[in-house]
Amino acid sequence: MQKHLVEIKARSSRAATQRKILLAHGAEFKGTDHQVDHYFNVPEGRLKLRSGNIEHSLIFYKRNNQAGPKDSSVALTRIATQELANSFAQTLDAALGTWVKVDKQREIYFIGNVKFHLDEVVGLGSFLEIEAIGNSPDQRPELLAQCQQYMKLLEVRPDELVENSYSDLLTQK
């Protein structure tokens, strides 16, 4: 499945307040997922295998590192079970080698096509992610407007924005 996202990542010390705001604005809570993302060595972009108790997927994406809203081109294959995801992770590790693993607790919320994550990442701390999800880069103006609208609603400050992925942050420590 091909998707186009406009997204942000921000450090957050206000998860409880942001959770209340999301729920007050009709967000659908999908649950809290313990996720381990296995990032593999690839020549360009990012290839990760997500193993969780809610979401299990093989994800390839390309995204520039920048603070603030950024575009991502994503190819995603859903995997039926956590056990199968773990098996794929072992196979991909044998073939490509694992670059880094990201271990997190993730609260997942949706408002329409916009996905919100309240993350607690082992070794990094607390974060908020906003992903406005579309099917094509042609939707960028609408997706950017949605991302900016929710940044304002959730009171994301410019100094909280993070330009890199969790994988980069962990390997830079």
C-alpha positions as CSV (number, residue, x, y, z in Angstrom):
1,M,0.0,0.0,0.0
2,Q,1.5,3.4,-1.1
3,K,0.8,6.4,1.0
4,H,1.9,10.1,1.2
5,L,2.2,11.7,4.6
6,V,2.9,15.1,6.0
7,E,4.1,14.6,9.5
8,I,5.8,16.1,12.5
9,K,7.6,14.7,15.6
10,A,7.9,16.8,18.7
11,R,9.2,16.3,22.2
12,S,6.4,16.4,24.7
13,S,6.1,17.0,28.4
14,R,2.3,17.5,28.1
15,A,1.1,14.1,27.1
16,A,-1.8,14.1,29.6
17,T,-3.0,17.5,28.3
18,Q,-2.6,16.5,24.7
19,R,-4.5,13.3,25.3
20,K,-7.4,15.3,26.8
21,I,-7.4,17.7,23.9
22,L,-7.5,14.8,21.4
23,L,-10.4,13.1,23.1
24,A,-12.3,16.3,23.5
25,H,-12.0,16.8,19.7
26,G,-13.5,13.3,19.0
27,A,-10.3,11.3,18.5
28,E,-10.8,7.6,18.3
29,F,-8.4,5.8,20.7
30,K,-7.1,2.6,19.1
31,G,-5.1,1.4,22.1
32,T,-1.6,1.4,23.5
33,D,0.9,-0.7,21.5
34,H,4.2,-1.9,22.7
35,Q,6.2,-1.7,19.5
36,V,9.7,-2.7,18.5
37,D,10.8,-1.3,15.2
38,H,13.7,-3.1,13.7
39,Y,15.6,-0.8,11.2
40,F,17.6,-2.7,8.6
41,N,20.7,-1.6,6.6
42,V,19.6,-0.4,3.2
43,P,21.3,1.9,0.7
44,E,18.6,4.6,0.8
45,G,15.5,5.5,2.7
46,R,14.5,3.5,5.8
47,L,13.3,-0.1,6.0
48,K,11.7,-1.1,9.3
49,L,9.8,-4.1,10.5
50,R,7.3,-3.1,13.2
51,S,6.3,-5.8,15.7
52,G,3.6,-4.8,18.2
53,N,0.6,-6.1,19.9
54,I,-1.7,-3.9,17.7
55,E,0.3,-3.0,14.6
56,H,2.6,-5.3,12.7
57,S,4.0,-4.0,9.4
58,L,7.0,-3.9,7.0
59,I,7.5,-0.3,6.1
60,F,9.8,1.4,3.6
61,Y,9.9,5.2,3.6
62,K,11.8,8.2,2.3
63,R,11.7,11.4,4.2
64,N,14.0,14.4,4.6
65,N,15.2,15.2,8.1
66,Q,13.8,18.6,9.0
67,A,12.1,20.2,11.9
68,G,8.4,21.0,11.3
69,P,6.0,19.4,8.8
70,K,7.8,17.0,6.4
71,D,6.7,14.8,3.5
72,S,7.1,11.1,3.6
73,S,6.6,8.6,0.8
74,V,5.6,5.3,2.4
75,A,5.2,1.7,1.2
76,L,3.6,-0.4,3.8
77,T,2.8,-4.1,4.0
78,R,0.6,-5.2,6.9
79,I,1.6,-8.5,8.6
80,A,-1.1,-10.7,10.1
81,T,0.4,-11.5,13.5
82,Q,3.2,-10.5,15.9
83,E,4.7,-13.9,15.6
84,L,5.0,-13.6,11.8
85,A,6.4,-10.0,12.2
86,N,9.1,-11.4,14.5
87,S,9.9,-14.2,12.1
88,F,10.3,-11.6,9.2
89,A,12.5,-9.5,11.5
90,Q,14.9,-12.5,12.0
91,T,15.0,-13.2,8.2
92,L,15.6,-9.6,7.3
93,D,18.3,-9.3,10.0
94,A,20.1,-12.4,8.5
95,A,19.9,-10.9,5.0
96,L,20.5,-7.2,5.6
97,G,21.7,-6.7,9.2
98,T,19.9,-4.7,11.8
99,W,21.0,-1.1,12.1
100,V,19.1,-0.2,15.3
101,K,16.0,-1.2,17.3
102,V,13.5,1.3,18.6
103,D,11.4,0.1,21.6
104,K,8.4,2.2,22.5
105,Q,5.0,2.4,24.2
106,R,2.6,4.1,21.7
107,E,-0.9,5.4,22.3
108,I,-2.6,5.5,18.9
109,Y,-5.4,8.0,18.1
110,F,-7.3,8.9,14.8
111,I,-9.3,11.9,13.7
112,G,-10.4,11.1,10.2
113,N,-7.2,10.5,8.1
114,V,-4.9,12.1,10.7
115,K,-3.1,9.7,13.1
116,F,-1.7,10.8,16.4
117,H,0.9,9.0,18.5
118,L,1.8,9.7,22.1
119,D,5.1,7.8,22.5
120,E,7.3,6.9,25.3
121,V,10.6,5.8,23.7
122,V,13.1,3.7,25.7
123,G,16.3,5.8,26.0
124,L,14.8,9.0,24.5
125,G,11.7,10.1,26.4
126,S,8.2,11.4,25.5
127,F,7.1,12.5,22.1
128,L,4.0,13.5,20.0
129,E,3.7,12.6,16.4
130,I,1.0,13.9,14.0
131,E,0.6,12.1,10.6
132,A,-1.8,13.5,8.0
133,I,-2.2,10.5,5.7
134,G,-3.1,10.7,2.0
135,N,-2.8,8.6,-1.1
136,S,-0.7,10.8,-3.3
137,P,1.7,13.8,-3.2
138,D,-1.0,15.8,-5.0
139,Q,-2.8,16.0,-1.6
140,R,0.1,17.7,0.1
141,P,-1.5,21.2,0.5
142,E,-4.5,19.6,2.3
143,L,-2.3,17.3,4.4
144,L,0.0,20.2,5.4
145,A,-3.0,22.3,6.4
146,Q,-4.3,19.4,8.6
147,C,-0.9,18.9,10.2
148,Q,-0.5,22.6,11.0
149,Q,-4.1,22.8,12.3
150,Y,-3.4,20.0,14.8
151,M,0.0,21.4,15.8
152,K,-1.8,24.5,16.8
153,L,-4.6,22.7,18.6
154,L,-2.1,20.5,20.5
155,E,0.1,23.6,21.3
156,V,3.3,22.2,19.7
157,R,6.0,24.8,20.1
158,P,8.7,25.3,17.4
159,D,11.5,24.5,20.0
160,E,9.8,21.1,20.6
161,L,10.0,20.0,16.9
162,V,12.4,17.1,16.1
163,E,13.9,16.8,12.7
164,N,15.2,13.2,13.0
165,S,13.7,9.8,13.4
166,Y,13.9,7.8,16.6
167,S,16.4,5.6,14.9
168,D,18.7,8.6,14.2
169,L,18.3,9.9,17.8
170,L,19.2,6.6,19.3
171,T,22.3,6.1,17.1
172,Q,23.4,9.7,17.8
173,K,23.4,9.1,21.6
